[in-house]
Amino acid sequence: MGQLGRATAAAVGLGLCVLAVAGCSTGGEAAEVDNRPVGAGETLRRAVDSLVAEGSSKVATSMEMASGGTKIAIRGSGSFDYAERRGRLQVVLPPDAAGDAEHDPVTELLTPGALYMKNRGEGVPADKWVRVDTTRLPDGNLVTGGATDPLVAAELLRAAREVRQTGAETLDGVRVRHFQGVTDIADAARVASPLVRAELAAAADGFTVTRVPFDAWLDEEGRLRKVRQRFTFSNGGGAGVRSAPTQVTVVSTTGMYGFGAPVRVTLPRATDIYTGKIVSATGP
């Protein structure tokens, strides 16, 4: 799947100043307060702050990849700590992704700058973990692990533009507002939390298309409840390859619920990390 395909898998300062003085007081008149409605783009940026302020949540992920006539879908679930940027996911690959009728879920530990995976590929002992430096991945781990890091998915919205609210609906019994727009990976890398900036900068260099259309759903408290993002990159067509590059589209969806859920992430010991060659690790 080309360089990108072969690689495949903060505290954020809260914007608490929501009131602004519209003018100066003259002649004994009180200064006016700007009560104009907040724009949709700013609403999404504040939603990222609100999500981080919650501390943690449970998450449900899905990733659908389409390349040529091939489509695969990957599902995951777990919990994530937004302040510490640590999480644990169980990711279920489709039967054909690993070449087996059935196989164990992949356990993933997400940490700042690194992704740990267990049961990731053929040739890796069952009791060993694989460690990946996410700052060196050409996709910044937006798709490599089969699930987009929940904080990275949220931080991408800081560069949202062309945002519009499409209406209100119910999501898992919760009333939400639905927004649509586009973001840009490179722009997001410049304004994102320091905890995710390196990964986004890597992705900005690795993706052939940095424009990312998205859908986002916010609850009545302004928290991000779900975000769906569509990534596009080219597969193949490099030096020595005769075939033309194939466009790959990945739709990544991350749902947040159960705010305040406990998150327990115990990193593997150095002796438990596999350093040999992975014979086969198909998937994203």
Helices and strands as residue ranges (DSSP letters): H 2-7, H 40-54, E 56-67, E 70-81, E 86-92, G 95-97, E 106-111, E 114-118, E 129-133, G 134-136, H 150-155, G 156-159, E 161-171, E 174-184, H 185-191, H 194-206, E 211-219, E 224-235, E 246-257, G 270-272
